[in-house]
Amino acid sequence: MTDLKSLLERAAGTDPVVTDDDVAADLSRGRRAARRRRFAGAGLTTVAAAVVVGALAVPLAFAPGAHSGGSDSAVSAPPATGPATGSVTMSAGEVLLVAAAHEEKAEPTTGKYFRVRKVQSREWTVMADGKIVCCGSIPAGPGGYKLRELTVTESWTGLKGGTAWLGTRSLGAHPATAADEAAWRKAGAPASWNAGPTDTSTKHDQVISSKPGKATFLELKDDADRYTALGINGTLQDVLALPADPAQLRTRLLEVKAATAPDATEAAALAQLSAGLLSDTPALPKVRGAAFRLLAGLPGATVQPNVTDLSGRTGTAVGFSFPAYQLKLRLIVDPKTGKLLSSSHTGGKNGDSTILLSGWTDATPEAPPAAIK
């Protein structure tokens, strides 16, 4: 088998760290492109935010038959707004181009496992009769309330011929808002809720607790060398073969869309697949930069500075709306480092997914911690 380190080094090449000139050049290119689009009557195209599904349910934008319109008909295009940097106001697209310039100059790394640790939130609706329903899209109604549960998940994807591990741990559920807390107290302030049988083979009852739970940690031999952000059979070789040109990357991801979500619109699929590539795969630095550039070319974004993710980190959020699916997506990025910090979606299945760790490691696989770190 080809040595992973050699394969990564050959594919990545050697590049210096990002400089101020790199960032300035990207911003200049982005502004020139925006001016050309305005002169052509197309308007300013900005960035699409995306959601990393992770352990949460598949969002509506991937639901077969949900929409039959063209590739852009599901996208709303509110005016782009941006955070002020000195006297310059950056658009969503410019924020992502800065991130791309930083990300593509990062050093490639190697290891025995590709580890991804996330803290994820999901909502539960508790009805007045005590029945509990996932995942927050159903109104609680009089006497009901909503819960927000945090769960830490950690995947260790080994190399071909090796093995993989998956660990999960609930950090507990609590009323989502102050109004929900008042309704919860009026309902007797229960400390646990029975959501009924799971959809697993054991069909055991799923009990949601207000207290942190025990970790589950399973060896998944069949998941070694599997990166499902590129489809169910995506491998490390597939990830390392991804093109670093945004147009070519778009073509490749549309091939994944055709195989996994043929009824999704192009914009919705590209947004979600790009975010999955950034958070859940060991894509090379230049490919990660291309993913940000691809996102920066998708239409209809808003931008909001100084947004905090589930771990308390602050970044810039870009938001994207798919009215046909009643779905809103948001991506939080650290524009100083180019790192994707978090993604969230509302509508259908509400939830957030914050990336705590994502990279190669030689550490021994273990269950995720009982804390956000």
Summary of the structure (lengths in Angstrom):
residues: 373
radius of gyration: 21.0
end to end distance: 34.6
largest distance: 62.8
contacts: 1263
relative contact order: 0.22
helix: 29%
strand: 29%
